[in-house]
């Protein structure tokens, strides 16, 4: 378009200087009103998206990437678009799922919905009712769409936590592999084959019609397929991965703990009534970490829970940096790649006072290459995550039993322990 260089606004600002800031300023003004005492939704969190944005607009609104053509190439390119918006300070962004122009394609739309389960912002904005999930004619495509929508809800708590961190101290929630593997040169060359969701899951979308496998670069390390907990070990190489008929291929990265909610539900309102499941993938040092944010999802200013988790040396530890009365019930802690934990015969939780102890149960399961240990309460009832400080487990034949009160009276003899390596050996005496 042609822009008059002397077009001037009422406040003296020239259109030449502020044109690209229009959407940014509109979002700022709209949010300011909705949070004011004049708003009909005073005290409640506003939901805003703006097609016009600028660097930092994410403080006030999300951004839909639109319009977009209907093709596998455009779906693939949209991945880079979401990455860009995250780097611009607008983490709550995503393309219009299934596209907005061009010929409607049911397979394309099903695969796009599959991928969109991991977009920070996902909306289907189309006049072609035939490609809505509930109108798909091919049963496999409809089933894929339904499974993916449920998968999005199951991962919503992880995304919600990441978005809280983004507004609290600056963060991205949809990244190229390079952000998480900065010393891997190959990670910088495959920015659209895979992406990292909410700092924990590596997602590999299907971006070609009729694909039976996807070739993707996997950085060095042990990754866990979240569909069945199978182990994928890479030396930093391209791997052929079988496509999935339901949810998108997604792997838990080394050293990460991810939060899921595994119930069957239909809306985000249902999430508050569903238990948390924590899934951990230890790195080569036996360490994993994650975070969890919990609030009521509606109130603008409120108390909230923000927890940091660390798993190492047969212990799970929790640190609290914000606390509220919100329900925080844990269904289970699942430790993947857990062949070394097959003989666990004791497990307990210590209360926040560090003394009160609750015995828990550890169940080893899974086929070769997909071994897991699931820690639950003895009777299957929910574990109050807010009331525990740490969880300990091990084998009485080889490990110090931190569930035994006598373990509090051991002392270390001899030279100081060398803690510079991944393991340490010492002698305990009573």
Residue pairs with C-beta under 8 A, 6 or more apart in sequence:
3 15
3 16
3 19
4 15
5 14
5 16
6 14
7 14
7 15
7 16
8 14
8 15
9 15
9 18
18 25
20 54
21 54
22 52
23 50
23 51
23 52
23 53
23 54
23 57
24 50
24 52
24 53
24 54
24 56
24 57
24 60
26 50
26 52
27 48
27 50
27 52
27 53
27 57
27 60
27 61
28 60
30 46
30 48
30 60
30 61
31 46
31 48
31 60
31 61
33 39
34 41
34 46
34 48
35 42
35 46
35 300
36 42
43 299
43 300
43 301
44 298
44 299
44 300
45 297
45 298
45 299
45 300
48 60
48 61
48 62
49 61
49 62
49 63
49 64
49 92
49 121
50 57
50 60
50 61
50 62
50 63
51 63
51 64
51 66
53 61
53 63
53 85
53 88
53 90
54 88
55 88
55 89
56 88
56 89
56 90
57 63
57 88
57 89
57 90
58 85
58 88
58 89
58 90
58 91
58 92
58 93
58 166
58 167
59 89
59 167
61 90
61 92
62 90
62 92
62 93
62 120
62 121
63 85
63 90
63 92
63 93
63 121
64 93
64 94
64 95
64 96
64 121
64 123
64 125
65 78
65 81
65 82
65 85
65 93
65 94
65 95
65 96
66 95
66 96
66 100
66 125
67 96
67 100
67 101
68 74
68 78
68 95
68 96
68 99
68 100
68 101
69 99
69 100
69 101
69 102
70 98
70 99
70 100
70 101
70 102
70 103
70 104
70 105
70 108
70 109
71 99
71 102
71 108
72 108
72 111
72 207
72 208
72 209
73 207
74 99
75 95
75 99
75 108
75 111
75 112
75 115
75 205
75 207
76 192
76 205
76 207
77 192
78 94
78 95
79 115
79 191
79 192
79 195
79 205
80 191
80 192
81 93
81 95
82 93
82 94
82 95
82 119
82 120
82 174
82 195
83 174
83 175
83 176
83 191
83 195
85 91
85 93
86 93
86 120
86 172
86 173
86 174
86 175
87 172
89 170
91 120
91 162
91 163
91 166
91 171
91 172
91 173
91 174
92 120
92 121
92 163
93 119
93 120
93 121
93 174
94 116
94 119
94 120
94 121
94 122
94 123
95 119
96 123
96 124
96 125
96 126
97 109
97 112
97 113
97 116
97 119
97 122
97 123
97 124
97 125
98 104
98 108
98 109
98 112
98 113
98 124
98 126
98 131
99 108
99 112
99 126
100 125
100 126
104 126
104 128
104 130
104 131
105 131
106 130
106 131
106 136
106 137
106 138
106 141
107 138
107 141
107 209
107 210
108 209
109 131
109 136
109 141
109 145
110 136
110 138
110 140
110 141
110 142
110 144
110 145
111 144
111 205
111 206
111 207
113 124
113 133
113 144
113 145
113 148
113 149
114 144
114 145
114 148
114 205
114 206
114 247
114 248
115 203
115 205
115 206
115 248
116 122
116 148
116 152
117 148
117 149
117 151
117 152
117 155
117 247
117 248
118 152
118 155
118 174
118 195
118 197
118 201
118 203
118 248
118 250
119 174
120 159
120 163
120 173
120 174
122 152
124 132
124 133
126 132
129 135
130 136
130 137
133 142
133 145
133 146
133 149
134 142
136 142
136 145
140 245
143 245
143 246
144 245
144 246
147 246
147 247
148 246
148 247
148 248
150 264
151 246
151 247
151 248
153 261
153 265
153 266
153 267
153 268
153 270
153 271
154 260
154 261
154 262
155 197
155 198
155 201
155 258
155 260
156 261
156 268
156 271
157 259
157 260
157 261
157 271
157 276
157 292
157 294
158 197
158 198
158 200
158 201
158 258
158 259
158 260
159 173
159 197
159 198
160 293
160 297
161 198
161 259
161 291
161 292
161 293
162 171
162 173
162 198
162 199
163 173
164 293
164 304
164 306
165 171
165 291
165 293
166 172
166 173
171 199
172 179
173 197
173 198
173 199
174 195
174 196
174 197
175 195
175 196
175 199
176 187
176 188
176 191
176 195
176 196
177 184
177 187
177 188
177 190
177 191
177 194
177 195
177 196
177 202
177 217
177 219
178 184
178 187
178 188
178 191
179 196
180 187
180 196
180 199
180 219
180 253
181 187
181 219
184 219
184 220
184 236
186 217
186 219
186 236
187 217
187 219
189 217
190 216
190 217
192 207
193 204
193 207
193 214
193 215
193 216
193 217
194 202
194 203
194 204
194 205
194 216
194 217
194 218
195 202
195 203
196 202
196 203
196 253
197 203
197 250
198 258
199 256
200 252
200 253
200 256
200 257
200 258
200 290
201 226
201 250
201 251
201 252
201 253
201 256
201 258
202 218
202 223
202 250
202 251
202 253
203 248
203 249
203 250
204 214
204 216
204 241
204 248
204 249
204 250
204 251
205 214
205 248
205 249
206 214
206 243
206 248
206 249
207 214
211 243
212 242
212 243
213 240
213 241
213 242
213 243
214 240
214 241
214 243
214 249
215 238
215 239
215 240
215 241
216 238
216 239
216 241
216 249
217 237
217 238
217 239
218 232
218 234
218 236
218 237
218 238
218 239
218 251
219 234
219 236
220 234
220 235
220 236
221 233
221 234
221 253
221 254
221 283
221 284
222 231
222 232
222 233
222 234
222 254
222 281
222 283
222 284
222 337
223 231
223 232
223 233
223 234
223 251
223 252
223 253
223 254
223 281
224 230
224 231
224 232
224 251
224 252
224 279
224 281
224 336
224 337
225 231
225 232
225 249
225 250
225 251
226 250
226 251
226 252
226 258
226 279
227 244
227 246
227 247
227 249
227 250
228 370
229 334
229 336
229 366
229 370
229 372
230 369
230 370
231 336
231 337
231 369
231 370
232 239
232 241
232 251
241 249
243 249
252 258
252 279
252 281
252 336
253 281
254 281
254 282
254 283
254 284
255 281
255 282
255 283
255 287
255 288
255 289
256 280
256 281
256 288
256 289
256 290
257 278
257 279
257 280
257 281
257 288
257 289
257 290
257 309
257 311
258 278
258 279
258 290
259 276
259 277
259 278
259 290
259 292
260 276
260 277
260 278
260 279
261 271
261 274
261 275
261 276
261 277
262 274
262 275
262 277
262 331
263 270
263 273
263 274
263 275
265 271
265 273
265 274
268 297
269 297
271 297
272 296
272 297
272 326
272 327
275 329
275 330
275 331
275 382
276 292
276 328
276 329
276 330
276 331
276 385
277 330
277 331
277 332
277 333
277 334
278 290
278 309
278 330
278 332
278 333
278 334
279 334
279 336
280 288
280 290
280 311
280 316
280 333
280 334
280 335
280 336
281 288
281 336
281 337
282 288
282 311
282 312
282 335
282 337
284 422
285 312
285 422
286 312
286 313
286 422
287 310
287 311
287 312
288 310
288 311
288 312
289 308
289 309
289 310
289 311
290 308
290 309
291 306
291 307
291 308
291 309
292 305
292 306
292 307
292 309
293 304
293 305
293 306
293 307
294 304
294 305
294 306
294 324
294 326
294 328
295 302
295 303
295 304
295 305
295 324
295 326
296 302
296 326
302 324
303 322
303 323
303 324
303 325
304 322
304 324
304 326
305 320
305 322
305 323
305 324
305 326
305 328
305 386
306 320
306 321
306 322
307 318
307 319
307 320
307 321
307 385
308 318
308 319
308 321
309 316
309 317
309 318
310 316
310 317
310 319
311 317
311 335
314 392
314 393
314 394
314 399
314 402
315 390
315 391
315 392
315 393
315 402
316 333
316 390
316 391
316 392
317 389
317 390
318 385
318 388
318 389
318 390
323 386
328 384
328 385
328 386
329 382
329 383
329 384
329 385
330 382
330 383
330 384
330 385
331 376
331 382
331 383
332 374
332 375
332 376
333 374
333 375
333 391
334 372
334 373
334 374
334 375
335 341
335 372
335 373
335 374
335 375
336 371
336 372
337 371
338 364
338 366
338 371
338 372
338 373
339 371
341 362
341 364
341 373
341 393
342 364
342 371
342 373
343 395
343 397
343 398
344 362
344 364
344 373
344 393
344 394
344 395
345 362
345 394
345 395
345 396
345 397
346 392
346 393
346 394
346 395
346 396
346 401
346 403
347 359
347 360
347 361
347 362
347 375
347 391
347 392
347 393
347 394
347 403
348 357
348 358
348 359
348 360
348 391
348 392
348 393
348 402
348 403
349 357
349 358
349 360
349 383
349 388
349 389
349 390
349 391
350 356
350 357
350 388
350 389
350 390
350 391
350 392
351 357
351 358
351 387
351 388
351 389
352 387
352 388
352 389
353 389
354 389
357 403
357 405
358 377
358 388
359 378
359 403
360 375
360 376
360 377
360 378
360 383
360 391
360 393
361 375
361 376
361 377
361 378
362 373
362 374
362 375
362 393
363 373
363 374
363 376
364 371
364 372
364 373
365 371
365 372
365 373
365 374
366 372
373 393
375 391
375 393
376 383
377 383
392 402
392 403
394 400
394 401
394 402
400 407
400 410
400 428
401 407
406 430
409 430
410 428
410 429
410 430
411 428
411 429
412 426
412 427
412 428
413 427
413 429
414 426
414 427
417 424
417 426
418 424
